[in-house]
Amino acid sequence: MADSTVYMPGIVLSSVMFQHLNTDSDAEGLILGESKEEEKRAITDSTNDHVYFEHTIHVQKHMPCNRLNKFYNGAGEVDMVILRKMLPDNMQDNLIGWYRQRRNTEQRMTLRERLVHENLKNAVANPELIFLLLTPSEVTSACSTHETEYATFRSHNRRFHKVPVVISNLGSLEDVVYRTSCAPCSAAGYHRVVQKHKANFFSPDDTQREVMEINKMYSSMQAELQKECKKVEKSEQEVHTLLAQLTALRKLISKKKSLVPEKGVVRPLIRENLLLENSLKRRFPHSPLFHTQTLTLQGVPVAERLPSPLMTPGPHVASEP
């Protein structure tokens, strides 16, 4: 069984409650409206088109009964003659369910209500029939405050399931969703106006022309954005590759700079094997090999220029007078 949602105007629900509060006993009646299953497309500012199927039951009005058990007998059998008399000729196809109000009871269908519902569903040949149960109760002892709980039931294979109910007060507004279809309405004047101007706004398949054009433009815009996104992604990858190469080159330059001595910086001369050098100098004091670090191209040592010896001052001789 597909998921369904019941949409009920706040004025219809308040009218049903007002009828029950003005009676001394329980109340029941018929529910008129429209049930449809359609394909919808949600267009939002942040996501792409989302196509889904939705089964909705729109409650438009109710027809109260002047007494209990009016359209069925004590055994739960539906009397179609009385049911047709209750419904006008143009409203027999709009029967979508029935309702019942019970005071100070639980939110559960009784065995008799289940039987009446199954017989009514078979009599009108509508498997989507719903049952609305309202259970008001007194909250305060002075009867100044009342509380009313309501629930909608739907049967499938003789098993009853609750159907979510949405109470719409002056329309349910959603800021981020564009509406592509209007709410159903059974007024004759509404249908005359729609049929008169339908060709200007709707296509032959009952879709709004402006919405279809907007969808086409939206699809084209999405295709262009995807192309630009691919270009940006490709450029980002190229930038990432260039940054990696630049980092590698910087590391290589830093490594080479560390190997080349800087200008104006004299690195200290590192001399090794000083003990061996001193012992050889003492052993061969006149060998030029141990007094120079310069060699010719043929490997002949070149003696370094020794500093001039210091002049020792002689004794001071006083000048003759």
C-alpha positions in Angstrom: 0.0 0.0 0.0 1.4 3.3 -1.1 1.9 6.1 1.5 -0.9 8.6 1.5 -1.5 12.0 3.1 -4.8 13.6 4.0 -5.0 17.4 3.6 -7.9 19.0 5.5 -8.6 22.7 5.7 -8.8 24.2 9.1 -12.3 25.5 8.5 -13.6 22.0 7.8 -12.1 20.6 10.9 -13.4 23.4 13.1 -16.9 23.0 11.5 -16.9 19.3 12.4 -15.9 20.1 16.0 -18.5 22.8 16.3 -21.2 20.5 15.1 -20.2 17.9 17.7 -20.1 20.4 20.6 -23.6 21.5 19.8 -25.1 18.0 20.0 -25.9 16.0 23.1 -24.7 12.7 21.7 -22.2 11.3 19.2 -22.2 12.5 15.7 -21.2 11.1 12.3 -21.4 12.1 8.6 -19.8 11.8 5.2 -16.6 13.4 3.9 -16.4 14.8 0.3 -13.3 15.7 -1.5 -10.8 14.4 -4.1 -8.3 11.7 -4.1 -5.5 11.6 -6.6 -2.0 10.2 -7.3 0.3 12.2 -9.4 3.9 12.7 -10.3 5.5 15.8 -8.8 8.7 17.6 -9.4 10.3 19.6 -6.6 12.5 22.5 -7.7 14.6 24.1 -4.9 17.5 26.6 -4.8 20.0 24.1 -3.5 19.2 20.8 -5.2 18.4 19.4 -8.6 15.0 18.4 -9.8 13.5 15.7 -7.5 10.7 13.7 -9.2 8.5 11.6 -6.9 5.0 10.1 -6.8 2.5 11.4 -4.2 -0.9 10.1 -3.2 -3.0 12.8 -1.7 -6.5 12.9 -0.3 -8.0 16.5 -0.2 -11.0 17.0 2.1 -13.2 19.8 0.8 -16.4 19.6 2.8 -18.5 17.3 5.1 -22.1 16.4 5.2 -23.4 15.7 8.8 -26.1 13.2 9.5 -29.1 14.3 11.5 -29.0 11.0 13.5 -26.7 8.0 14.1 -26.9 4.9 11.9 -28.6 6.8 9.1 -27.0 5.2 6.1 -26.4 1.8 7.6 -28.4 -0.6 9.8 -27.6 -2.3 13.1 -25.6 -5.1 11.3 -23.4 -2.6 9.6 -24.9 -3.0 6.1 -24.9 0.1 4.0 -28.2 1.3 2.5 -27.4 2.7 -1.0 -30.8 4.2 -1.5 -30.4 6.5 1.6 -26.8 7.1 0.7 -27.8 8.4 -2.8 -30.5 10.6 -1.3 -27.9 12.2 1.0 -25.5 12.9 -1.8 -26.4 15.3 -4.6 -26.1 14.1 -8.2 -22.9 16.0 -8.8 -21.3 14.8 -5.5 -21.6 11.0 -5.6 -18.2 10.6 -7.2 -16.6 12.9 -4.6 -17.3 10.7 -1.6 -13.9 9.9 -0.1 -14.9 8.7 3.4 -16.9 9.2 6.5 -16.3 10.4 10.0 -17.5 9.8 13.6 -17.2 11.7 16.8 -17.2 9.9 20.2 -16.9 11.5 23.6 -14.3 10.4 26.2 -13.1 7.3 24.3 -9.8 6.0 23.0 -8.4 6.7 19.5 -9.3 3.2 18.2 -11.8 2.0 15.8 -14.5 -0.3 17.2 -15.5 -3.5 15.5 -18.7 -2.0 14.2 -16.9 0.9 12.7 -14.5 -1.4 10.9 -17.5 -3.4 9.6 -19.3 -0.3 8.4 -16.2 1.0 6.7 -15.5 -2.2 4.8 -19.2 -2.4 3.7 -19.1 1.3 2.6 -15.9 0.8 0.7 -17.4 -2.2 -1.2 -20.7 -0.4 -1.8 -19.2 2.7 -3.5 -16.3 0.7 -5.1 -13.7 3.0 -3.7 -10.7 1.2 -2.1 -9.1 4.6 -1.0 -12.0 5.3 1.4 -10.9 6.9 4.7 -12.4 7.1 8.2 -12.0 10.2 10.4 -12.3 9.6 14.1 -12.6 12.5 16.5 -12.6 11.9 20.3 -13.2 15.1 22.3 -12.7 15.1 26.1 -13.0 17.5 29.0 -9.7 18.7 30.4 -11.0 20.7 33.4 -13.7 19.8 35.9 -15.5 23.0 35.2 -15.8 22.0 31.6 -14.2 25.2 30.5 -11.5 23.6 28.5 -11.9 20.7 26.0 -9.4 18.7 24.1 -10.1 17.0 20.8 -7.9 14.3 19.2 -8.3 13.3 15.6 -6.9 10.5 13.4 -7.6 9.2 9.9 -7.6 5.5 9.2 -7.5 3.6 5.9 -7.9 -0.2 5.4 -5.9 -2.5 3.2 -6.6 -6.2 3.2 -8.9 -5.7 6.2 -6.0 -4.2 8.2 -6.4 -0.5 9.3 -3.5 1.9 9.2 -3.3 5.5 10.3 -2.9 8.1 7.6 -1.1 11.4 8.5 -3.3 14.4 8.4 -2.1 17.9 7.4 -4.3 20.8 8.6 -3.8 23.7 6.2 -4.7 27.2 7.5 -4.7 29.7 4.7 -2.3 27.5 2.8 0.9 25.8 3.8 3.7 28.0 2.8 7.2 26.7 2.1 9.8 29.3 1.3 12.3 27.1 -0.6 9.9 25.1 -2.8 8.3 26.4 -6.0 4.7 25.2 -6.5 4.0 23.7 -9.9 0.3 22.8 -9.3 -2.6 24.4 -7.6 -4.8 22.9 -4.8 -7.9 21.1 -6.0 -11.2 22.9 -5.9 -14.7 21.7 -6.9 -16.4 25.1 -7.2 -18.2 25.5 -10.5 -17.0 29.1 -10.9 -13.5 28.0 -10.5 -13.7 25.4 -13.2 -15.3 28.0 -15.6 -12.5 30.5 -15.1 -9.8 27.8 -15.4 -11.4 26.4 -18.6 -11.6 29.9 -20.1 -7.9 30.8 -19.5 -6.4 27.3 -19.5 -5.0 27.5 -23.0 -2.9 30.6 -22.1 -1.1 29.0 -19.2 -1.3 25.2 -19.6 0.0 22.8 -22.2 -2.2 20.1 -23.7 -0.9 17.7 -21.0 -2.1 20.0 -18.2 1.4 21.2 -17.3 2.2 24.8 -16.8 4.0 26.3 -19.7 6.1 28.8 -17.7 7.3 26.0 -15.3 8.3 23.8 -18.2 10.3 26.7 -19.8 11.9 27.4 -16.5 12.8 23.7 -16.1 14.4 23.8 -19.6 16.4 26.9 -18.8 17.4 25.3 -15.4 18.7 22.2 -17.1 20.7 24.2 -19.6 22.1 26.3 -16.8 23.1 23.2 -14.9 24.9 21.8 -18.0 26.8 25.0 -18.4 27.7 25.0 -14.7 29.0 21.5 -14.9 31.2 22.4 -17.9 32.7 25.3 -16.0 33.1 23.2 -12.9 35.1 20.7 -14.9 37.3 23.5 -16.3 37.9 24.9 -12.8 38.7 21.4 -11.5 41.2 20.8 -14.3 42.9 24.2 -13.7 43.1 23.4 -9.9 44.9 20.2 -10.7 47.3 22.0 -13.0 48.0 24.6 -10.3 48.6 21.8 -7.8 51.1 20.2 -10.1 52.9 23.5 -10.7 53.1 24.1 -7.0 54.6 20.7 -6.4 57.2 21.3 -9.1 58.0 24.8 -7.7 58.5 23.3 -4.2 60.9 20.7 -5.6 62.9 23.4 -7.5 63.1 25.5 -4.3 64.5 22.5 -2.4 67.1 21.9 -5.1 68.2 25.5 -5.2 68.5 25.6 -1.4 70.6 22.4 -1.5 72.9 23.9 -4.2 73.3 27.2 -2.3 74.4 25.2 0.8 77.3 23.7 -1.2 78.5 26.9 -2.8 80.4 29.3 -0.4 79.1 32.8 -0.1 81.1 35.8 -1.2 83.1 37.6 1.4 83.0 34.6 3.8 86.4 33.0 4.5 85.9 29.5 5.8 88.6 28.4 8.3 91.3 26.1 7.0 90.9 22.6 8.4 94.2 21.0 8.9 94.4 17.3 9.6 97.2 15.0 11.0 98.9 17.8 12.9 101.0 15.5 15.0 102.4 13.7 11.8 103.1 17.1 10.2 105.0 18.4 13.2 107.1 15.2 13.5 108.0 15.3 9.8 109.0 18.9 10.0 111.3 18.1 12.9 112.7 15.2 11.0 113.2 17.1 7.7 113.4 20.7 8.7 114.9 21.9 5.4 112.6 20.0 3.0 110.5 22.4 1.0 107.7 19.9 0.8 106.8 20.6 4.4 107.0 24.3 4.1 104.5 25.0 1.3 101.0 24.0 0.1 101.5 25.1 -3.5 102.6 22.7 -6.3 103.4 23.3 -9.9 101.6 21.5 -12.7 104.4 18.9 -12.6 103.9 18.4 -8.9 107.1 20.3 -7.8 106.6 22.1 -4.5 107.0 25.9 -4.7 108.4 27.5 -1.6 106.2 30.2 0.0 107.6 33.6 0.6 108.7 33.8 4.2 108.1 37.0 6.1 111.1 39.4 6.4 112.9 39.0 9.8 112.2 41.6 12.3 114.9 44.2 12.7 116.4 44.2 16.1 117.2 47.7 17.3 121.0 48.3 18.1 122.4 50.2 21.0 121.6 53.9 21.1 124.6 56.0 20.3 124.5 59.5 21.5 125.5 62.2 18.9 128.6 64.3 19.5 128.0 67.8 20.6 
